[in-house]
Amino acid sequence: MDIEVVAKALKELGHPTRLSIYKAVVRAGFQGTPVGSLQEKLAIPGSTLSHHISSLVSAGLLTQRREGRTLYCVAEYEQLDCVIGFLKDECCVEEESQEPK
């Protein structure tokens, strides 16, 4: 995964409100959660929520779908796996290349 993509995802998740939104959407599962439910749960104004959701969408962490009049936020679990995998794949890489003392 491209380091710029990972950096953007981590930057967007670095904001407490966006992290709270993302956590709620991830917990909702593959069907996602209605934006109105997120607004109620997090008690933030709709315009603020919309701004934060847009940031998460631009980082590829969320998508949105409309069913009738309801707008749902859905976590992009593959993107989440890629970001976590990027960090995890780097774990202890240099340790293996060093000789024991």
N, C-alpha and C positions, 0 to 999 in steps of 0.2 A: 504494500500500500504506500502511496505517495506521502511523504512527510508533511507536505503542505495540507493535504486533506485531513490527516490525523491532527495536525496543529489547529486547524479550523474547528474540528469537532471538539477537541479538548478546550479550546477557547470558549466556545459557546456553552459548554457544560460547566465552565468555570464561574458562571454567574449563579448565585444562590436561587434566584427565581426560576431560571431556565432549568437548573438541575432538579428543582422540585417538580416542574412541569414534566420533564423527561421521566423522572422516577414514577410519577403517577401514570403516564402513558405506558411505560414498560410494564408496570404492574397490571395494567388492564388486559394485556394479552394481545393476541393477533387480531382481534376484532376492533381494537382501539377503544377510545372513549370520546364521548361527545364534548365539544368545546364548552358548552354550557355547564356540564358537570365539572370540568376542570376549573372553570371560573368560580363556581360555588365552593368547591373543595378548597381552593387556594385563596379565596376571598380577595381577588385582585380585579381591577377594572378591565372591562372587555378590550379597550384599546391597548392597555399594557400587555394583556395576555396575547393579543394578536401580534404585537411587536415581537415578543419573545418566541412565539410559535414560528414566526417568519424566519427568525435567526436559526432555529433548530432545523427547519425545513431546508434552508440554504446550505446547511452543513451536511445534509443528507441523513440526518438522524431521525427525522419524522417525515411522514407524508400525510396528506389529508384526503378524505373522500366525503362526498356528499350523498346522503340518503334522504330524499325528500327535502325537508327544510333543515335537517340536522347535519352539521358538519362534524366529522370525526377526525381525531388525530390518531395516527397509527405509528408505532415505533418501527423503524427500519432495523430489525434485529441483525441482518447481515452486516450493515454498517457498524453496528455496535460490536459485533464479533470481530470485524476487521480492526477496529481501533484497539480493542483489548488484545487481540492477537499480535498486533504490531508491537505493543509494549511487552507482552509476554515473550514473544520471540527473541527479544533483545536481552532477556534476563540471563545474567551470568555468562554471556557470550565470551567476554574477555577473560574470565576466570579459567575457562577451558584451555585457552591458548598460553597460559602462564604455567611455568614449571613449578612444582611444589618446592617450598624452601626447606 
